Structure formats: C-alpha cells, structure tokens
Amino acid sequence: MLRLSLDALQIVDAIDRRGSFSAAGKELHRVPSTISYTVAKLEDELGVQVFERNGPRVELTPAGRELLKEGRYLLHAAQDLEHRVRRVASGWETELVLGTDAMFAPLALAADIRAFYAVASQTRLRLAQETLSGTWEALLERRVDLLVGAPGDGPAGGGYVSQPMGRMDWVFAVAPGHPLAAVAGRLGRADLQRHRAIVTADTARRIAPRTVGLLLGQDTLTMPTLASKYGAQLAGLGFGFLPAPCARAAIAAGLLVEKQVEEPKPAETFYLAWRSGEGGAALDWWRQRMAQPGMFARLCHHLPGVPMTAPS
C-alpha cells in the first residue's frame, strides 16, 4: 500500500522552505492542526522521523532530507502532468517535432520558439534534422510532425500536404587554388570528370536517395552536412553547387570563385509539409507561423557563411 501522498510531500516541502508548521500552514491555507496531523501520520506510516522539533522551529532529519529530495521531483512531475493533461483536453499536443533540412540552422527559429513557448509552454518541442529525401521520409515515418524547408518535391504516393515556402538559386563554385578556377569558359562534363565532386549525404533510409548532378563514375567526397560541404569547398577539396546566399558571401570575400557550367543546377523549391488529416493546436500554430511572408528568407540568412549582419 502506498504510504506517500502528494499532499503530504507538499506539506513537508512548505515546512522546509518556511521553517515552521505555522508558516507552512499560512502558505498552504491550512490550519496548524492539519499540518501537524499530516506530518505525524506520514512519520507513523513510514516508521521514520521526518522532522527534528526545536520549539517552533523544525529541521529535516537525514531521512527527511532524502524524502524531500526525491519528493520534490515527484511534485514537479505531478504539476507538469497536470498541465499537460489540461493542454491535451484543450487541444494542445504534449509534444511536437519540427523537422528541417540540415542545411538550415535551428537558431533560425529562435524567435519562433520563444513566441511558441509564450502561448504553449507545456507542449514539449523537439527539433530534428535530416538531409534531402531524408526529410520527407522522416515525415512519412512519423518521426517528425511538420517539415520546415524540405527540399524538392515530396515522394510519390501522397499521405502529406505541402505548400511552397520559397525558391533557392544555386551557384557552382571552387576555391581560388582549385584547378578548375583557372579553366576559361564554361565547364563541361569532360572538365568536371577529371576532378572530385563534393556532395551532401542524403539521410533517407528507405526511399530512394537523391544523387543530383553527378556524372557516371564521378569521384566524390560525401560530407554529412551543408556546413561541412561548404568548408570542404573552401579548403579546395573539390567542386560543387552551393546555395546562392552562402556562395555569394564567400565569392565576395575572395574565398570562392564562381564558374559557369554547361549544365547548371536549376533553382529549387523548398516546402512546408505535414501529414494529411492531422491537426492540433501546436501544429496549427507552427503551420501558420511558418507560412508567414519572409520566413524562407530568414532561414536562408542562417546558411553557412552568410554574414551574421544579414537581416533577421
């Protein structure tokens, strides 16, 4: 039989913080006799002394300190549970998982996260990142609830709703010391075949990964993120396309050289997406927030290499 109650723990907590039974009673709006009875009953049922009485002042015994140390975790958990139950009853999810492509820094959503917590502090928020087709796979496999900035069209078969957030241009660039930097004119397949391409790994596990722009037998260096791909190109380890915002900044600084190619990479659309037929107050809040004008531009201002002075 459970001998502890949340009410008794709350009383012990108040006594410890206030220093006396009477002060705890005032805080909890209980008469002193109720406080004394609850403590005596608790000590009797546990078979241990919880408080040392020194006149009006009381102090926790070692057993009492241990009880309160763990008991406060229970009090916080119970309070948290109460809030979550109320949120669920009012339509707020207990947890929402936002998925973004790994090219976008989570910090880009800092203002949105603060605004969300101001209205839904008891909904746990979790951010997850995948790359390329891996973003769509995470949505369909229910690892994320909302995709923010998913690249390219989603996979065939449906099961989701998507709306465009913005389009991104791509720039072919190499380091100034790379052999391709000195080649005159447009670069063709024969020029590229002799050198290493730097690509970002697609994190898709089950659906077909994307392999855009690679030539048959092309030597490649695969990096885990756009940030690492960007760094590898700055280091002259190979060539590749980069998002225009970060490429332009590096080109202006003399860190990269833009080259024209016979087969440029077309502009790509990025999407906001969620599973069909699903809703909830938190999901609705984020869908509306992420659909605001200028949201995609804000994501792009946090791409690797983009100056921090860019507007937010």
N, C-alpha and C positions, 0 to 999 in steps of 0.2 A: 504494500500500500504506500502511495506517495505521501511523504510527510512534509514536503515543502510546498508552499503556495507562493504565487507571485505577490499576493497581498502581504504575506509575512516578509518576503525579501524586500519589498518596497518600504516597509516599516523599518527594517534593520538598516537599510540604506539611508533613510531620512535621519534616524537616530545618530548614525556615524557622522553624517555631514553636519548636523545641528548640535550634537554634543549632549543632548538630554532627551528624555522621554517627552517632557512637556513641549520643548521646542519642535520636536518631530510631530507631535500632535497638532500644533498650530499650523505647520506646513501642510499636513495632510487633512486638516479639518476633522480631526478625531479627538475625542475626549481622552485624557491621560489614562483612564482605567482601561480603555480599549487597547491602547498601545501596550500597556503593561501585561494585559491578559494575553495578547497575541505573542509577545516575546516569551512569556512563561510557558505557554502551550508549545511553542516551537522548541524551546530548550528541553521540555519534558519529552516530546516525541522523538527528538534526535538523540537524547541522552547525553547531551554536552552542554556546557555553559557557553553562551554566546557573548555575554557582556560581563565585565567586572563593574560592580556598583561602587562608586565612591561618592556617597551623598547624592546630590542632584546630578553630578557628572557621571557619565558612564564611558567605558572604553571597551573595545572589542578584545576578546581573548584571542590567542593564536588560532583556535578553531573557528572563532567568529570571523577573523580576518580572511581565512581561507574560504569560508562560506560566502562572504560578501564579494570577495574577488571573483569567484565563478558566478555568483548570483547576479552580479551586475551585467555579465554577458547575457544571461537569461532575460533580464529586464529589458535590455536594449533589443534583443531578438524579438521579444514579445511585442514591444512597441512597434518595431519595424513590421512585424507580421500584421499587426492591427492596421497600420497604414496601408499595407499592400492589399489586404482584403477589401478595405474601403475603396481603394483605387480600382480594383477589379470590378467591384459592384457598380462603380460609376463609369466603367468602360475603358479604363486605363490598363494597359498591359503591365505585367510585373517586370518584363524585360523586353527590350527592343535591340536588335542587332543591325547596325548600319554597315553595309559593305561598300568599299571604294576600290577602285583600281590602285595598285600600289604606287603608281606614278604620282598620285596626289597625296600631299602631306596631311595627316589627320589634323594638324594645327590649323588648317584652312577652315575647319568647322568650329573653332574655339568659341566664336561669338554665338553661333547657333546652339552649341551645347549649353552655354551659360543661360541663354534665353529659354531653352527647354527645361532646365532644372528649376527655373523660376516658376514654372507652371506645373511641373510634374516631377518633383524631387524624389518621389518614391518609386518611379519607374527606373529600373536599372538600365543603363545604357552601355552597350558594348560595341566597339568598332573592330571590324575585321577587314583585312586587305587580301586581295587576290590579284592576279595579273591576266590581262587579255580574256580569253574564253573562261578562265577560272572564275571570273566574277559572275558570269551568267550561271555557271554550274553551281556555285555556292547558293544562288537564289533558288534554283530549281530543286536543289537537295536540302533546302530549308536550313542551311547554315547561316543565312542572313535573311532579314525581313525586308530590307529596302536597299537597292543599289543606287549609289550616287556616283555618276561619272563612269558608267560602264561603257567600254569602247566597242564601236561597231554594232551591227545588227545582232539581235539575240538569236539563239539557235532555233531551228525549225521545230514545230510541234506545239508551240503555244504554252499555255499554263501561266502566262505572265502578261502584265500590262506595262507598256513603256512609252515614254514621251521624251523627245529630244531636249537636251539641256544646252547644247552648243556644238560648234564645229571647231576643229583644230587643224591648222596647217602644219606641214612637216618640212624640215629643211635637211638636205644632205650636207654633212659637214665632216671635216677631218682636221686633225691637228696641223699646225703650220709645217711641222717637220715630217709629216707623212708623205710618202712618195706620190700619192695621188694629188697632193696640193700643188705640185709643180706641173701636172699634166694640163696642157692647153685644151680649151674647148670642152664640149660636153663629154661626159664619161659614158662609155658604152659597156656592154656586157663583157667584152674582151678586157677592158681596163679593170673592171671590178673583179673578174675571175681570178686575177693574179694576186689579190690581196684578201685580207681577213675581214669578214663582216662581224660586227658586234651586235648581238641581239639580246632581247629580254626574254627570260624563260616564261612560258605560258604555264600557269599553275593548274590547268584543267587536268583532272584525273580520269574522267570517263568520256567526256565529249571530246571531239577532235580538236587538238591544239592548233593555234594559228601559226603559220610559217610564211609571213608576208615578205615578198621581195628577195628571197634567197634563190640563188642560182643552183642548178644541179651540180652537186659535188663541191659547193662553196665551202671554203674553210671558215668556220665560225667560232667565235668566243661568246658563250652564253653567260649572261650576268643575271643575278636574281632580281634586280630592281632597276627602274629607270635611272635612279641616282647613281648606281654603280656602273651602268652602261655609259652614262654621261661622263663619269670620271675616267672610264677606260678610254673613251674617245679623246678626252683632254690629254691623256697620257700618250696618245699616239699608237694605241694597241690595235687599232683597226678603224673601219669606217662604218657609217650608218646614218639613218634618219633620226632626227631628234625633234621634239615638239618645238614649234617656232618660238614660243616665248623664251625658253631656256637657250636655244641655239642662237637667237639674235643677240642676247646679252653676252654670250661668250664670244661671238664674232666681233661685236663692238669693242670688246676688251682685248681683241687680238689673240684669244685663246683657241679659237677655231677658225677655219676657213670654209666658206660656203662654196660648194661646187655644183654645177648644173649637170644633170644626168639625163640620159635619153629616156629613162623610164622613171619619172618622178612618182613619189607616193602621193596619192590624192588626199585631199582633206578628209578627215574622219569625223563622223558624228558620235557624240557621247550622250548616253541616255540616263534617265531616272527610271527605275523599274521596280515592280513589286508583283507578288503572286496574285493571280486572278481570284476574285471573291473573298479576299482577306481584308480586314479592317481593324480598327481600334483607334482610340483617341490619340495614342502616341504616334502610331503610323500615319494617321491623318495629319497630325501636326507637322511631322517631318516632310510629308509629301508636299504640303502647302509651302513650307519654308524653303525647301529645295527648288521649288518651281518659281521662286521669285526672280525677277529680272536681275541680271548681273551675277547670279550665283556661279555660273560656269566660269566667268571671268575671274571671280575670286579664287576658285580652285586653281586656275592657271597661274595666278600671281604667286602661288606657293610651290611651283615646279622647281626642280633642282636648278640652281644657277641664276634664277630670277632675282634681281636685287630686292632686298627687303624694303626698300623705299617705295616699291610699287604700291599703288592704291589698294586698299583692302575693302 
